[in-house]
């Protein structure tokens, strides 16, 4: 098959050839279905029969599609047409880092630090997904037109396969590379480019993510100095240099390199992987400190050990190379410059300045998305508070049933109060659910949640009295900053919440602004018994039974104290949840609206209330109102992850999937791992890249909802067996829910009994929730089961009710033959028209 311009591969029309390499030919192409420009990489036709090359090509697609990050190029699809294998991927306008470095001069310092941060963040995300690149080099890093880095070509990457003993998998190609041979630069087994290989890669040994960190160090060295750290006349000479030589210290070649950047590079280039950084996240943290220090004119310090006063260095101009240690055999740190003028400062002040600020987003947007013009869509790099804290569920020492609910609920109440402090960034309650009834390692919690402080506590009840012991742990220093025992009565839990918050403020020596002090007085419960019921409601799980119990408790709480805004906000959330997943009526949604509005009347700045009301507007087809409300929210709080996710939610319903993906990524960058963002996975189901949605759905890993949606992804990816297994788990987890019935229907359809599947679906038809996205999803199930009439009715209701995500109708395997049923054409046309109208509205608002 000749691939000339105009050739059609599936729904991609090929244009000019952009480039050619060992693993394929890249073409500019048009996605005729979604009307977007893409890059299509194909395996050369004459090599299709090469089994090994074919397998490597397919592995490239699967590997790249498994990673979702703004600094990694997006893969949309992998397919085969008439014997031609191809990958459709993001078309990146810009030039490679190799082209940028072609002059042989170092890059400007700020550009070097920004690109280094973006590359390390991309690698960190890939490594967490179990993906190793194995061929990181300037040629595989693109710089977009706005100057951001995107890592390309995971063609040599390998998903790590863990054996029961924790080692690498058995496959020879996956576990080790062949020994060096004369053919290694052609069709040999040593995958990777010699100049940027790690020593263990050059020796043909097992490689892990630390190999990528060596390659990253080589790239950073070249960016900082203009010269590659290793080389030779032949490939063998280059590999020998990697194994034996120490390159000149970066500051020797470029005196403008800060000592801390030199330390980072030298650490990456350690010959022994054990002596290097062990995880890319460590590089991310050190680069983040260095960038802040560079911006403020103060030299950063390493995260690899405790901070001392002597490590705080101020600079008033370019750093001198004087005093740089050199030596061919220098080990880690041996090359680090010790010059510049040291200014003695307090270690605590140094920490305050340079402590990690995990959660601050990189100045980039999600792969494969155009940058929206709206202020809300602009990438952000906020200066987050230096104190990043999580409050873990309190431990019930004796397992006393009377106070078991307090473990999560009391922590949640303290989190709500701390969220009003600008000088503190506190992880939301959704983060700590996983630690209920556990005693986790504080250091591991810090790594998991990206925090530098941790509040832990335990509870002990005796009669009507409650004793709460609290510890405030500084994770950076590895020490308990303070601990306190608080005594209160079980019938007045208000005292406990207030005293814990007051003790934190005092213990951290925070000077509250009048605004912060005023905010802490908001949402003060007036009735201890009402507050007790509110706490019990917050502790209820989000299941059918849990929602029902929580609503009863909240209604009773509000009867006693109707001025407590958080109770109204929680009631709105539970009413909406119950309506969505138990077949609620429109009146249930209206009740949720009223509760959210009442919460906003009592406290217009309450995030839970703002979020609940925004979601209600979206689901009730009041999209322009939702847009205005969310934009106003972001004006008040530009770093609100919930507001960002709210915009993503709105754009998703309207089918503006590029914008939805960009806002989702900003939300995740602000609050990494927040389970509340789980529904963002729909974006990738709707844009035809469902596998990329799994890590988003898995933010709420283990819930019936999450498992149900990952089951659908499994089917869309062709794994029916996995879908069946996950559907069984959904049924076991929440057997009374509509999700469980839907899962039972899926199993019948998979087993070749669509009539039985239809029967299960139809018994709940009258009670389908009016949320238009749920109507759309239910419509797909009916269509899949062969009930086209009911599917048409549900699709029509979905579009009329506010879900007009036009691309979603074109990118689902279960709707593959939808265009063969003309009765659906008017619905699709209405969805397209509404989609275009709202798109025009957003563009008009953006241009103001």
Secondary structure, DSSP 8 states (H G I E B T S, - for coil): ----TT-EETTEEEEEEEEEETTEEEEEEEETTTTEEEEEEE--GGGTT-HHHHHHHHHHHHHHHT---TTB--EEEEEEETTEEEEEEE---EEEHHHHTTTS----HHHHHHHHHHHHHHHHHHHHTTEE-S---GGGEEEETTS-EEE---TT-EE----TTSS--S-HHHH------TTTTTT-S--S-GGG--HHHHTT----HHHHHHHHHHHHHHHHHSS-S---SSHHHHHHHHHH-----HHHH-TTS-HHHHHHHHHHT-SSGGGS-SSHHHHHHHHHHHHHHHHHTEE---SSS---GGG-EE-SSS---TTB---TT--TTTT-B--S-B----HHHHHHHHS--TT---S---TT----SSGGGS-------SEEEEE---EETT--GGGTTHHHHHHHHHHHHHTT-TTEEE--HHHHGGGTT----HHHHHHHHT-SEEEEEEEEEETTEEEEEEEEEETTTTEEEEEEEEEEETT-THHHHHHHHHHHHHHTT----HHHHHHHTTT--S-HHHHHHHHHHHTS-SSHHHHHHHHHHHHHHHHH-TT-HHHHHHHHHHHHHHHHHTT--HHHHHHHHHHHHHHHHH-TT-HHHHHHHHHHHHHTT-HHHHHHHHHHHHHH-TT-HHHHHHHHHHHHHHT-HHHHHHHHHHHHHHSTT-GGGGGGGHHHHHTT-GGGGHHHHGGGTTSHHHHHHHHHHHHHTT-HHHHHHHHHHHHHH-TTSHHHHHHHHHHHHHTT-HHHHHHHHHTTGGG--S-HHHHHHHHHHHHHTT-HHHHHHHHHHHHHHT---GGGGGS-GGGTTGGG-GGGHHHHHHHHHHHHHHHHHHHHHHT-
